[in-house]
Structures are given as structure tokens and as C-alpha cells.
Amino acid sequence: KRSCPGESYARTEVFLYFTAILQKFHVSLPEGAKPDFDGQLGIGLGPKPYDVCLKKRF
């Protein structure tokens, strides 16, 4: 199987961005919102659009 030579670099970058967000912000759902675990069918099965609240950590 052929793979993209930059795939490992891209995965590392996504991981670093995601962990930086988690270090700097508290991520939660808006007050009163309940999580919806149903998927949205397209080319593949993905999550439906949703809102989140980001509060800066001190």
C-alpha cells in the first residue's frame, strides 16, 4: 500500500494543535445541551455539527 510521505508529520501537527487547545481551554457543551451521538451520513459517517464552549484556563 502506498502512503503519503507527509502523513506522519500531519498527524503529529494535528496532535500538537489539539493538545495545545486542551491545555489552554476548558472545552464543554453549552449549558443545557445534551450530546448527540448520531452520525451524519456522507462519503463516510461523520459527526453532526455541534456547538462547544471554550473557557480560557488560568
PDB file of N, CA, C and O in Angstrom, chain B, residues numbered from 101:
ATOM      1  N   LYS B 101       0.846  -1.175   0.000  1.00  0.00           N
ATOM      2  CA  LYS B 101       0.000   0.000   0.000  1.00  0.00           C
ATOM      3  C   LYS B 101       0.894   1.241   0.000  1.00  0.00           C
ATOM      4  O   LYS B 101       1.854   1.333   0.765  1.00  0.00           O
ATOM      5  N   ARG B 102       0.566   2.172  -0.855  1.00  0.00           N
ATOM      6  CA  ARG B 102       1.322   3.415  -0.911  1.00  0.00           C
ATOM      7  C   ARG B 102       0.720   4.402   0.089  1.00  0.00           C
ATOM      8  O   ARG B 102      -0.492   4.440   0.300  1.00  0.00           O
ATOM      9  N   SER B 103       1.578   5.176   0.680  1.00  0.00           N
ATOM     10  CA  SER B 103       1.072   6.164   1.636  1.00  0.00           C
ATOM     11  C   SER B 103       1.725   7.518   1.379  1.00  0.00           C
ATOM     12  O   SER B 103       2.757   7.619   0.717  1.00  0.00           O
ATOM     13  N   CYS B 104       1.108   8.524   1.907  1.00  0.00           N
ATOM     14  CA  CYS B 104       1.600   9.887   1.752  1.00  0.00           C
ATOM     15  C   CYS B 104       2.856  10.061   2.612  1.00  0.00           C
ATOM     16  O   CYS B 104       2.838   9.710   3.792  1.00  0.00           O
ATOM     17  N   PRO B 105       3.937  10.591   2.052  1.00  0.00           N
ATOM     18  CA  PRO B 105       5.157  10.763   2.851  1.00  0.00           C
ATOM     19  C   PRO B 105       4.994  11.781   3.988  1.00  0.00           C
ATOM     20  O   PRO B 105       5.751  11.741   4.958  1.00  0.00           O
ATOM     21  N   GLY B 106       4.028  12.683   3.883  1.00  0.00           N
ATOM     22  CA  GLY B 106       3.827  13.684   4.925  1.00  0.00           C
ATOM     23  C   GLY B 106       2.778  13.307   5.949  1.00  0.00           C
ATOM     24  O   GLY B 106       2.451  14.108   6.825  1.00  0.00           O
ATOM     25  N   GLU B 107       2.240  12.086   5.854  1.00  0.00           N
ATOM     26  CA  GLU B 107       1.150  11.696   6.753  1.00  0.00           C
ATOM     27  C   GLU B 107       1.574  11.708   8.218  1.00  0.00           C
ATOM     28  O   GLU B 107       0.828  12.197   9.066  1.00  0.00           O
ATOM     29  N   SER B 108       2.738  11.188   8.528  1.00  0.00           N
ATOM     30  CA  SER B 108       3.169  11.156   9.933  1.00  0.00           C
ATOM     31  C   SER B 108       3.397  12.575  10.456  1.00  0.00           C
ATOM     32  O   SER B 108       3.098  12.861  11.615  1.00  0.00           O
ATOM     33  N   TYR B 109       3.922  13.462   9.612  1.00  0.00           N
ATOM     34  CA  TYR B 109       4.103  14.862  10.009  1.00  0.00           C
ATOM     35  C   TYR B 109       2.745  15.512  10.267  1.00  0.00           C
ATOM     36  O   TYR B 109       2.578  16.224  11.258  1.00  0.00           O
ATOM     37  N   ALA B 110       1.782  15.276   9.392  1.00  0.00           N
ATOM     38  CA  ALA B 110       0.446  15.859   9.545  1.00  0.00           C
ATOM     39  C   ALA B 110      -0.228  15.349  10.817  1.00  0.00           C
ATOM     40  O   ALA B 110      -0.853  16.127  11.538  1.00  0.00           O
ATOM     41  N   ARG B 111      -0.110  14.067  11.095  1.00  0.00           N
ATOM     42  CA  ARG B 111      -0.708  13.511  12.315  1.00  0.00           C
ATOM     43  C   ARG B 111      -0.088  14.148  13.561  1.00  0.00           C
ATOM     44  O   ARG B 111      -0.789  14.451  14.526  1.00  0.00           O
ATOM     45  N   THR B 112       1.225  14.346  13.531  1.00  0.00           N
ATOM     46  CA  THR B 112       1.910  14.982  14.657  1.00  0.00           C
ATOM     47  C   THR B 112       1.429  16.413  14.841  1.00  0.00           C
ATOM     48  O   THR B 112       1.183  16.842  15.969  1.00  0.00           O
ATOM     49  N   GLU B 113       1.292  17.157  13.749  1.00  0.00           N
ATOM     50  CA  GLU B 113       0.832  18.543  13.822  1.00  0.00           C
ATOM     51  C   GLU B 113      -0.588  18.636  14.382  1.00  0.00           C
ATOM     52  O   GLU B 113      -0.863  19.488  15.228  1.00  0.00           O
ATOM     53  N   VAL B 114      -1.485  17.777  13.923  1.00  0.00           N
ATOM     54  CA  VAL B 114      -2.862  17.783  14.430  1.00  0.00           C
ATOM     55  C   VAL B 114      -2.867  17.471  15.925  1.00  0.00           C
ATOM     56  O   VAL B 114      -3.593  18.106  16.689  1.00  0.00           O
ATOM     57  N   PHE B 115      -2.072  16.510  16.339  1.00  0.00           N
ATOM     58  CA  PHE B 115      -1.969  16.161  17.757  1.00  0.00           C
ATOM     59  C   PHE B 115      -1.477  17.353  18.575  1.00  0.00           C
ATOM     60  O   PHE B 115      -2.024  17.639  19.640  1.00  0.00           O
ATOM     61  N   LEU B 116      -0.451  18.046  18.089  1.00  0.00           N
ATOM     62  CA  LEU B 116       0.098  19.187  18.819  1.00  0.00           C
ATOM     63  C   LEU B 116      -0.908  20.331  18.929  1.00  0.00           C
ATOM     64  O   LEU B 116      -1.032  20.943  19.990  1.00  0.00           O
ATOM     65  N   TYR B 117      -1.624  20.626  17.849  1.00  0.00           N
ATOM     66  CA  TYR B 117      -2.644  21.674  17.898  1.00  0.00           C
ATOM     67  C   TYR B 117      -3.758  21.309  18.876  1.00  0.00           C
ATOM     68  O   TYR B 117      -4.197  22.143  19.668  1.00  0.00           O
ATOM     69  N   PHE B 118      -4.206  20.064  18.815  1.00  0.00           N
ATOM     70  CA  PHE B 118      -5.302  19.625  19.677  1.00  0.00           C
ATOM     71  C   PHE B 118      -4.896  19.672  21.145  1.00  0.00           C
ATOM     72  O   PHE B 118      -5.663  20.150  21.981  1.00  0.00           O
ATOM     73  N   THR B 119      -3.706  19.186  21.467  1.00  0.00           N
ATOM     74  CA  THR B 119      -3.267  19.206  22.862  1.00  0.00           C
ATOM     75  C   THR B 119      -3.038  20.634  23.352  1.00  0.00           C
ATOM     76  O   THR B 119      -3.266  20.920  24.527  1.00  0.00           O
ATOM     77  N   ALA B 120      -2.591  21.538  22.477  1.00  0.00           N
ATOM     78  CA  ALA B 120      -2.419  22.941  22.870  1.00  0.00           C
ATOM     79  C   ALA B 120      -3.768  23.564  23.223  1.00  0.00           C
ATOM     80  O   ALA B 120      -3.865  24.329  24.183  1.00  0.00           O
ATOM     81  N   ILE B 121      -4.801  23.244  22.457  1.00  0.00           N
ATOM     82  CA  ILE B 121      -6.145  23.748  22.762  1.00  0.00           C
ATOM     83  C   ILE B 121      -6.614  23.205  24.110  1.00  0.00           C
ATOM     84  O   ILE B 121      -7.162  23.950  24.922  1.00  0.00           O
ATOM     85  N   LEU B 122      -6.401  21.915  24.349  1.00  0.00           N
ATOM     86  CA  LEU B 122      -6.836  21.320  25.616  1.00  0.00           C
ATOM     87  C   LEU B 122      -6.058  21.872  26.805  1.00  0.00           C
ATOM     88  O   LEU B 122      -6.593  21.938  27.912  1.00  0.00           O
ATOM     89  N   GLN B 123      -4.798  22.271  26.595  1.00  0.00           N
ATOM     90  CA  GLN B 123      -4.013  22.852  27.686  1.00  0.00           C
ATOM     91  C   GLN B 123      -4.475  24.263  28.024  1.00  0.00           C
ATOM     92  O   GLN B 123      -4.426  24.665  29.186  1.00  0.00           O
ATOM     93  N   LYS B 124      -4.920  25.017  27.029  1.00  0.00           N
ATOM     94  CA  LYS B 124      -5.239  26.429  27.230  1.00  0.00           C
ATOM     95  C   LYS B 124      -6.713  26.707  27.491  1.00  0.00           C
ATOM     96  O   LYS B 124      -7.063  27.779  27.985  1.00  0.00           O
ATOM     97  N   PHE B 125      -7.581  25.751  27.163  1.00  0.00           N
ATOM     98  CA  PHE B 125      -9.013  25.981  27.293  1.00  0.00           C
ATOM     99  C   PHE B 125      -9.704  24.800  27.951  1.00  0.00           C
ATOM    100  O   PHE B 125      -9.280  23.651  27.822  1.00  0.00           O
ATOM    101  N   HIS B 126     -10.796  25.119  28.669  1.00  0.00           N
ATOM    102  CA  HIS B 126     -11.701  24.090  29.178  1.00  0.00           C
ATOM    103  C   HIS B 126     -12.810  23.960  28.137  1.00  0.00           C
ATOM    104  O   HIS B 126     -13.511  24.933  27.859  1.00  0.00           O
ATOM    105  N   VAL B 127     -12.976  22.782  27.564  1.00  0.00           N
ATOM    106  CA  VAL B 127     -13.944  22.552  26.489  1.00  0.00           C
ATOM    107  C   VAL B 127     -15.185  21.878  27.073  1.00  0.00           C
ATOM    108  O   VAL B 127     -15.081  20.855  27.749  1.00  0.00           O
ATOM    109  N   SER B 128     -16.368  22.461  26.807  1.00  0.00           N
ATOM    110  CA  SER B 128     -17.613  21.876  27.310  1.00  0.00           C
ATOM    111  C   SER B 128     -18.751  22.171  26.345  1.00  0.00           C
ATOM    112  O   SER B 128     -18.613  22.975  25.422  1.00  0.00           O
ATOM    113  N   LEU B 129     -19.875  21.506  26.574  1.00  0.00           N
ATOM    114  CA  LEU B 129     -21.085  21.788  25.805  1.00  0.00           C
ATOM    115  C   LEU B 129     -21.758  23.028  26.379  1.00  0.00           C
ATOM    116  O   LEU B 129     -21.565  23.342  27.553  1.00  0.00           O
ATOM    117  N   PRO B 130     -22.543  23.736  25.576  1.00  0.00           N
ATOM    118  CA  PRO B 130     -23.303  24.864  26.125  1.00  0.00           C
ATOM    119  C   PRO B 130     -24.241  24.382  27.231  1.00  0.00           C
ATOM    120  O   PRO B 130     -24.664  23.226  27.238  1.00  0.00           O
ATOM    121  N   GLU B 131     -24.556  25.269  28.156  1.00  0.00           N
ATOM    122  CA  GLU B 131     -25.410  24.910  29.287  1.00  0.00           C
ATOM    123  C   GLU B 131     -26.757  24.397  28.798  1.00  0.00           C
ATOM    124  O   GLU B 131     -27.416  25.035  27.977  1.00  0.00           O
ATOM    125  N   GLY B 132     -27.158  23.236  29.311  1.00  0.00           N
ATOM    126  CA  GLY B 132     -28.436  22.636  28.942  1.00  0.00           C
ATOM    127  C   GLY B 132     -28.393  21.777  27.689  1.00  0.00           C
ATOM    128  O   GLY B 132     -29.377  21.107  27.376  1.00  0.00           O
ATOM    129  N   ALA B 133     -27.293  21.777  26.971  1.00  0.00           N
ATOM    130  CA  ALA B 133     -27.189  20.974  25.745  1.00  0.00           C
ATOM    131  C   ALA B 133     -26.836  19.532  26.100  1.00  0.00           C
ATOM    132  O   ALA B 133     -26.070  19.274  27.028  1.00  0.00           O
ATOM    133  N   LYS B 134     -27.401  18.614  25.354  1.00  0.00           N
ATOM    134  CA  LYS B 134     -27.094  17.199  25.548  1.00  0.00           C
ATOM    135  C   LYS B 134     -26.333  16.701  24.327  1.00  0.00           C
ATOM    136  O   LYS B 134     -26.635  17.104  23.203  1.00  0.00           O
ATOM    137  N   PRO B 135     -25.348  15.828  24.533  1.00  0.00           N
ATOM    138  CA  PRO B 135     -24.579  15.330  23.391  1.00  0.00           C
ATOM    139  C   PRO B 135     -25.436  14.457  22.478  1.00  0.00           C
ATOM    140  O   PRO B 135     -26.277  13.688  22.945  1.00  0.00           O
ATOM    141  N   ASP B 136     -25.213  14.585  21.181  1.00  0.00           N
ATOM    142  CA  ASP B 136     -25.919  13.783  20.181  1.00  0.00           C
ATOM    143  C   ASP B 136     -24.891  12.880  19.509  1.00  0.00           C
ATOM    144  O   ASP B 136     -24.001  13.356  18.804  1.00  0.00           O
ATOM    145  N   PHE B 137     -25.016  11.589  19.729  1.00  0.00           N
ATOM    146  CA  PHE B 137     -24.028  10.650  19.218  1.00  0.00           C
ATOM    147  C   PHE B 137     -24.414  10.048  17.876  1.00  0.00           C
ATOM    148  O   PHE B 137     -23.721   9.161  17.377  1.00  0.00           O
ATOM    149  N   ASP B 138     -25.510  10.514  17.283  1.00  0.00           N
ATOM    150  CA  ASP B 138     -25.896  10.029  15.958  1.00  0.00           C
ATOM    151  C   ASP B 138     -24.944  10.615  14.924  1.00  0.00           C
ATOM    152  O   ASP B 138     -24.470  11.742  15.065  1.00  0.00           O
ATOM    153  N   GLY B 139     -24.676   9.847  13.899  1.00  0.00           N
ATOM    154  CA  GLY B 139     -23.777  10.305  12.850  1.00  0.00           C
ATOM    155  C   GLY B 139     -24.512  10.948  11.699  1.00  0.00           C
ATOM    156  O   GLY B 139     -25.737  10.868  11.595  1.00  0.00           O
ATOM    157  N   GLN B 140     -23.743  11.588  10.832  1.00  0.00           N
ATOM    158  CA  GLN B 140     -24.276  12.207   9.625  1.00  0.00           C
ATOM    159  C   GLN B 140     -23.647  11.471   8.447  1.00  0.00           C
ATOM    160  O   GLN B 140     -22.425  11.436   8.302  1.00  0.00           O
ATOM    161  N   LEU B 141     -24.495  10.887   7.612  1.00  0.00           N
ATOM    162  CA  LEU B 141     -24.003  10.084   6.505  1.00  0.00           C
ATOM    163  C   LEU B 141     -23.640  10.980   5.327  1.00  0.00           C
ATOM    164  O   LEU B 141     -24.428  11.825   4.904  1.00  0.00           O
ATOM    165  N   GLY B 142     -22.446  10.781   4.814  1.00  0.00           N
ATOM    166  CA  GLY B 142     -21.960  11.489   3.629  1.00  0.00           C
ATOM    167  C   GLY B 142     -21.125  10.495   2.849  1.00  0.00           C
ATOM    168  O   GLY B 142     -21.585   9.390   2.564  1.00  0.00           O
ATOM    169  N   ILE B 143     -19.913  10.866   2.502  1.00  0.00           N
ATOM    170  CA  ILE B 143     -18.991   9.904   1.892  1.00  0.00           C
ATOM    171  C   ILE B 143     -18.675   8.825   2.917  1.00  0.00           C
ATOM    172  O   ILE B 143     -18.530   7.650   2.580  1.00  0.00           O
ATOM    173  N   GLY B 144     -18.572   9.235   4.151  1.00  0.00           N
ATOM    174  CA  GLY B 144     -18.390   8.329   5.277  1.00  0.00           C
ATOM    175  C   GLY B 144     -19.346   8.757   6.374  1.00  0.00           C
ATOM    176  O   GLY B 144     -20.177   9.641   6.164  1.00  0.00           O
ATOM    177  N   LEU B 145     -19.239   8.149   7.525  1.00  0.00           N
ATOM    178  CA  LEU B 145     -20.082   8.532   8.654  1.00  0.00           C
ATOM    179  C   LEU B 145     -19.292   9.495   9.524  1.00  0.00           C
ATOM    180  O   LEU B 145     -18.233   9.140  10.043  1.00  0.00           O
ATOM    181  N   GLY B 146     -19.795  10.699   9.684  1.00  0.00           N
ATOM    182  CA  GLY B 146     -19.117  11.714  10.482  1.00  0.00           C
ATOM    183  C   GLY B 146     -20.054  12.302  11.507  1.00  0.00           C
ATOM    184  O   GLY B 146     -21.256  12.037  11.479  1.00  0.00           O
ATOM    185  N   PRO B 147     -19.518  13.100  12.412  1.00  0.00           N
ATOM    186  CA  PRO B 147     -20.374  13.708  13.429  1.00  0.00           C
ATOM    187  C   PRO B 147     -21.230  14.820  12.846  1.00  0.00           C
ATOM    188  O   PRO B 147     -20.843  15.472  11.876  1.00  0.00           O
ATOM    189  N   LYS B 148     -22.397  15.033  13.444  1.00  0.00           N
ATOM    190  CA  LYS B 148     -23.240  16.164  13.063  1.00  0.00           C
ATOM    191  C   LYS B 148     -22.598  17.438  13.611  1.00  0.00           C
ATOM    192  O   LYS B 148     -21.844  17.378  14.582  1.00  0.00           O
ATOM    193  N   PRO B 149     -22.885  18.580  13.004  1.00  0.00           N
ATOM    194  CA  PRO B 149     -22.352  19.836  13.553  1.00  0.00           C
ATOM    195  C   PRO B 149     -22.851  20.057  14.986  1.00  0.00           C
ATOM    196  O   PRO B 149     -23.985  19.710  15.315  1.00  0.00           O
ATOM    197  N   TYR B 150     -22.013  20.624  15.814  1.00  0.00           N
ATOM    198  CA  TYR B 150     -22.374  20.865  17.206  1.00  0.00           C
ATOM    199  C   TYR B 150     -21.647  22.112  17.716  1.00  0.00           C
ATOM    200  O   TYR B 150     -20.646  22.536  17.139  1.00  0.00           O
ATOM    201  N   ASP B 151     -22.151  22.680  18.782  1.00  0.00           N
ATOM    202  CA  ASP B 151     -21.541  23.850  19.416  1.00  0.00           C
ATOM    203  C   ASP B 151     -20.781  23.413  20.654  1.00  0.00           C
ATOM    204  O   ASP B 151     -21.174  22.464  21.333  1.00  0.00           O
ATOM    205  N   VAL B 152     -19.696  24.107  20.943  1.00  0.00           N
ATOM    206  CA  VAL B 152     -18.939  23.885  22.170  1.00  0.00           C
ATOM    207  C   VAL B 152     -18.621  25.238  22.791  1.00  0.00           C
ATOM    208  O   VAL B 152     -18.627  26.265  22.113  1.00  0.00           O
ATOM    209  N   CYS B 153     -18.349  25.222  24.064  1.00  0.00           N
ATOM    210  CA  CYS B 153     -17.916  26.421  24.779  1.00  0.00           C
ATOM    211  C   CYS B 153     -16.455  26.242  25.166  1.00  0.00           C
ATOM    212  O   CYS B 153     -16.062  25.198  25.687  1.00  0.00           O
ATOM    213  N   LEU B 154     -15.664  27.261  24.908  1.00  0.00           N
ATOM    214  CA  LEU B 154     -14.256  27.260  25.300  1.00  0.00           C
ATOM    215  C   LEU B 154     -14.061  28.338  26.357  1.00  0.00           C
ATOM    216  O   LEU B 154     -14.334  29.513  26.113  1.00  0.00           O
ATOM    217  N   LYS B 155     -13.587  27.934  27.532  1.00  0.00           N
ATOM    218  CA  LYS B 155     -13.281  28.893  28.595  1.00  0.00           C
ATOM    219  C   LYS B 155     -11.783  28.850  28.836  1.00  0.00           C
ATOM    220  O   LYS B 155     -11.200  27.785  29.040  1.00  0.00           O
ATOM    221  N   LYS B 156     -11.178  30.015  28.810  1.00  0.00           N
ATOM    222  CA  LYS B 156      -9.732  30.086  28.992  1.00  0.00           C
ATOM    223  C   LYS B 156      -9.350  29.611  30.392  1.00  0.00           C
ATOM    224  O   LYS B 156      -9.947  30.018  31.388  1.00  0.00           O
ATOM    225  N   ARG B 157      -8.354  28.754  30.442  1.00  0.00           N
ATOM    226  CA  ARG B 157      -7.846  28.285  31.733  1.00  0.00           C
ATOM    227  C   ARG B 157      -6.924  29.354  32.310  1.00  0.00           C
ATOM    228  O   ARG B 157      -6.326  30.133  31.568  1.00  0.00           O
ATOM    229  N   PHE B 158      -6.812  29.385  33.628  1.00  0.00           N
ATOM    230  CA  PHE B 158      -5.938  30.374  34.259  1.00  0.00           C
ATOM    231  C   PHE B 158      -4.583  29.817  34.515  1.00  0.00           C
ATOM    232  O   PHE B 158      -3.718  30.516  35.043  1.00  0.00           O
TER     233      PHE B 158
END
